Amino acid sequence: MRVEDFKRELDTLRRMFPVYCGDKHRGGYKKSYTVNYRGETFTFEITLCEECHNLFAYAVERLTEC
């Protein structure tokens, strides 16, 4: 996957997870992530509950395998 495609997919995950988590769960907290992909580093913060942070981390891990 090209870096531009990875960035677009990562941005989609970063936008979708807070919407879902905000509708279904309560008690979120902010966590920082640093993702490396093909020599590029992406750093960001996202506010989710513990369950959604775990699922988000898994989704990002799977995405980096593409």
Secondary structure, DSSP 4 states (H G I P E B T S, - for coil): --HHHHHHHHHHHHHHHHHHHHHH----EEEEEEEEETTEEEEEEEEE-HHHHHHHHHHHHHHHT-
